[in-house]
Amino acid sequence: MAGNKINQTITLRDGRLLGYAEYGTPQGKPVFFFHGNPSSRLGGRLMDEAANEINVRTIAIDRPGIGISDFKPGRQYLDWPDDVTQLADILRVDRFAILGISSGAPHTAACAFKIPDRLSAVAIVSGPCPFNIPVATAGMSMAWRLRALTGQRAPWLVRLFFGIIARSARHDPVGAISRTMGSLPEPDRVVMAQPEVVQWSSDSLREAFRSGSRGAAWDYALLTRPWGFKLDELSVKVQLWHGEVDATIPVRMGRYMAEVIPKCQARFFPDEGHISLIINHAKQILGNLVA
């Protein structure tokens, strides 16, 4: 894809740059894609083939401080819909679908809460529920529980942790990804062994830290704190997709969201993990979103 399609920016009302990339069909049905963490707008590439097949225009956005988007001090989840609508207005997109994967999910829920009239459809894939819910960390590895606690109690340690990841991502992104393989369930290991997935993952990981670790660290810290709204307040239908062997975001989180989101259409896959779900079912997920 041409560089001018993956390195686009707009200037927001407060003067910040917001970066985004476009994939799929330029005249297709618009879907705004919210990446995981650490990742970036380049993560939208994983759905490029499916988007082309079913006439979807995927617009993948860097969150503040990530990739080519400027950092926003003190930002909260409910600030994100304002960035999204400003981009939509500049692109002259009135109504659009949104899809959030992993830590992009709270940003998706924030849009569903704050700008429901702009949304044609909503999908959450492999997403977490709020961490202040008792079931939130059940089933998580001890390492992830410690990270969650750190995000709540010692945000400076989160910055330190992401600084280590950033250095590794800049110097050896493929190696950084390879070192996580042992902790992944079999479905994730299978897809992550594919050369094209390794390339996509390493490019997106490196880009996440283009401007340092501050954006990714703040993004993670937000995940562990109160979100500023409740899932049972969402008024739009939410399509939820979750792998039952997901070791990153336990399926308990997905089941909790399926129970509390009033209009939730949930699908659980017994043989899919965190990343394998969206890679193996990209066409189905996008197809349902724009149907």
C-alpha positions in Angstrom: 0.0 0.0 0.0 1.2 3.5 -0.8 2.9 5.4 2.0 0.4 8.2 1.7 -2.4 5.9 2.7 -0.7 4.7 5.9 0.9 7.9 7.1 -2.0 10.3 7.0 -2.7 13.0 9.7 -5.2 15.7 10.5 -4.9 18.6 12.9 -7.5 18.5 15.7 -9.2 21.6 17.1 -6.7 21.6 20.1 -3.8 21.6 17.7 -2.8 18.0 18.1 -2.0 15.8 15.1 -4.1 12.6 14.8 -2.5 9.9 12.6 -4.4 7.3 10.7 -4.1 4.7 7.9 -6.6 3.5 5.3 -7.0 -0.1 4.1 -9.4 -2.0 2.0 -11.6 -0.3 -0.6 -11.5 3.5 -0.7 -15.2 3.8 -1.7 -16.3 1.0 0.6 -18.4 1.1 3.7 -16.4 2.9 6.5 -15.2 1.0 9.5 -13.0 2.8 12.1 -10.5 0.4 13.6 -9.1 0.8 17.1 -5.9 -1.1 17.6 -4.6 -3.0 20.7 -1.6 -2.1 22.9 1.2 -2.1 22.1 0.2 -1.6 18.5 -0.6 1.2 16.1 -2.6 2.2 13.1 -0.5 -0.3 11.1 -2.5 -3.1 12.9 -5.3 -2.3 10.4 -3.3 -4.2 7.8 -4.4 -7.5 9.3 -7.9 -6.9 7.9 -6.8 -5.4 4.6 -7.5 -8.6 2.5 -10.9 -9.2 4.0 -11.8 -5.5 3.6 -11.0 -5.6 -0.1 -13.0 -8.7 -0.6 -16.2 -7.3 1.0 -15.9 -3.7 0.0 -15.0 -2.1 3.3 -13.0 1.0 3.9 -11.0 0.5 7.1 -9.7 3.6 8.8 -7.2 2.7 11.5 -6.3 5.4 14.0 -3.3 5.9 16.2 -4.3 6.9 19.7 -2.7 9.9 21.4 1.1 9.4 21.9 1.2 6.3 19.7 2.6 6.2 16.2 2.1 9.6 14.5 -0.5 10.9 16.9 0.5 13.6 19.4 0.2 12.8 23.1 -2.6 14.3 25.1 -1.8 14.8 28.8 -4.4 13.5 31.1 -6.7 12.1 28.5 -9.6 9.8 29.4 -11.6 7.3 27.5 -14.5 9.7 26.9 -12.1 12.1 25.2 -11.6 9.6 22.4 -15.0 9.9 20.7 -14.2 13.6 20.1 -11.0 12.7 18.2 -12.9 10.1 16.2 -15.8 12.4 15.2 -13.4 15.2 14.1 -11.6 12.7 11.8 -15.0 11.5 10.5 -16.1 15.1 9.8 -12.9 15.9 7.9 -13.3 12.7 5.9 -16.9 13.6 5.3 -18.1 10.3 6.8 -21.5 10.9 8.5 -22.2 7.4 10.0 -19.7 4.6 10.4 -19.0 1.3 12.1 -16.3 0.9 14.8 -14.3 -2.2 15.6 -11.9 -2.4 18.6 -9.5 -5.2 19.3 -8.1 -5.9 22.8 -7.4 -2.6 24.5 -9.1 -0.8 21.6 -12.3 -2.2 23.1 -12.8 0.4 25.9 -12.3 3.1 23.3 -15.0 1.4 21.2 -17.3 1.2 24.2 -16.7 4.9 24.9 -17.8 5.8 21.4 -20.9 3.6 21.8 -21.7 5.5 25.0 -21.0 9.0 23.8 -21.7 9.2 20.1 -24.3 6.4 19.4 -26.1 8.5 16.7 -22.9 8.5 14.5 -22.5 4.7 14.6 -23.9 2.2 12.1 -22.5 -0.8 14.0 -20.2 -1.7 16.9 -17.9 -4.7 17.4 -15.5 -5.6 20.2 -13.0 -8.4 19.5 -10.9 -10.0 22.3 -11.7 -7.1 24.6 -11.4 -6.6 28.3 -14.0 -5.5 30.7 -13.2 -2.8 33.4 -10.5 -4.0 35.8 -12.5 -2.9 38.9 -14.9 -5.8 38.3 -14.3 -8.7 40.6 -14.0 -11.2 37.7 -11.6 -9.0 35.8 -8.3 -10.7 36.7 -9.7 -14.2 37.3 -7.9 -16.5 34.9 -5.1 -14.0 34.2 -1.5 -15.0 34.5 0.3 -13.7 37.6 2.4 -11.4 35.4 -0.8 -9.8 34.0 -2.3 -9.4 37.5 0.9 -7.6 38.6 0.7 -5.3 35.6 -2.9 -4.5 36.3 -2.1 -3.7 39.9 0.8 -1.6 38.8 -1.4 0.4 36.5 -3.7 1.2 39.4 -1.1 1.9 42.1 2.2 2.8 40.5 1.8 4.3 37.0 5.5 5.3 36.9 6.3 1.6 36.9 4.0 1.1 33.9 6.1 3.8 32.0 9.2 1.9 33.0 7.8 -1.4 31.8 6.7 0.1 28.5 10.1 1.8 28.1 11.7 -1.6 28.2 9.3 -2.9 25.5 9.9 0.2 23.4 13.7 -0.3 23.4 13.2 -4.0 22.4 10.7 -3.0 19.7 13.0 -0.4 18.1 16.0 -2.7 18.0 14.5 -6.1 17.4 10.7 -6.2 17.0 10.7 -9.7 15.6 12.7 -10.9 18.6 10.4 -9.1 21.0 7.4 -10.8 19.5 9.2 -14.2 19.5 9.9 -14.0 23.2 6.2 -13.8 24.0 5.3 -16.9 21.9 5.8 -19.4 24.7 3.1 -17.9 26.9 0.5 -18.0 24.1 -2.1 -20.7 23.5 -1.7 -23.0 20.5 -4.1 -21.1 18.2 -2.1 -17.9 18.7 1.2 -19.6 18.2 0.1 -21.1 14.9 -1.0 -17.8 13.4 2.0 -15.9 14.9 4.3 -18.3 13.1 3.1 -17.1 9.7 5.6 -14.9 8.0 3.1 -12.2 7.0 1.7 -12.1 10.5 5.2 -11.7 12.0 5.9 -8.9 9.6 2.6 -7.1 10.3 3.1 -7.6 14.1 6.7 -6.3 14.1 5.9 -3.3 12.0 2.9 -2.3 14.1 4.9 -2.9 17.4 7.8 -0.7 16.2 5.5 2.0 15.1 3.7 2.0 18.5 6.8 3.5 20.0 7.8 5.9 17.3 7.6 8.8 19.7 8.6 6.9 22.8 6.7 4.9 25.4 4.5 7.6 27.0 1.5 7.0 24.8 1.4 3.2 25.2 2.0 3.5 28.9 -0.9 5.9 29.5 -3.1 3.8 27.3 -2.5 0.8 29.5 -2.9 2.7 32.7 -6.3 3.9 31.6 -7.3 0.2 31.1 -6.8 -0.6 34.8 -8.7 2.4 36.2 -12.4 3.3 36.2 -13.5 4.0 32.6 -15.8 7.0 33.3 -19.0 5.2 32.2 -20.7 1.9 32.7 -21.2 -0.9 30.2 -24.9 -1.3 31.1 -25.4 2.3 29.9 -24.7 1.5 26.3 -27.8 2.0 24.1 -26.6 0.5 20.8 -26.2 -3.1 19.8 -22.7 -4.4 20.4 -21.3 -7.4 18.5 -18.8 -9.2 20.8 -16.3 -11.8 19.7 -14.0 -13.7 22.0 -11.8 -16.8 21.9 -12.3 -19.2 24.8 -8.6 -20.1 25.0 -7.5 -16.4 25.1 -4.7 -16.2 27.6 -4.2 -12.4 27.3 -7.8 -11.3 27.9 -9.6 -14.2 29.7 -12.9 -15.3 28.3 -14.4 -14.5 31.7 -14.1 -10.8 30.7 -16.0 -11.4 27.5 -18.7 -13.3 29.2 -19.1 -10.5 31.7 -19.6 -8.0 29.0 -22.0 -10.2 27.2 -24.1 -10.3 30.4 -24.1 -6.6 31.2 -24.2 -4.8 27.8 -28.0 -4.5 27.2 -27.9 -5.2 23.5 -25.0 -7.6 23.2 -24.7 -10.2 20.4 -21.9 -12.4 21.6 -20.0 -15.2 19.9 -17.5 -17.4 21.7 -15.0 -19.6 19.8 -13.7 -22.7 21.7 -10.6 -23.1 19.6 -9.5 -19.4 19.2 -7.1 -17.3 21.2 -6.4 -13.6 21.4 -4.9 -12.9 18.0 -6.0 -16.0 16.1 -9.7 -15.0 16.4 -9.5 -11.8 14.3 -7.0 -13.3 11.8 -9.0 -16.4 11.2 -12.4 -14.7 11.2 -11.6 -11.2 9.8 -14.0 -11.6 6.9 -16.9 -12.8 9.1 -16.3 -10.1 11.7 -16.2 -7.3 9.1 -19.0 -8.8 7.1 -21.3 -8.8 10.1 -20.3 -5.3 11.0 -21.3 -3.8 7.6 -24.2 -6.1 6.8 
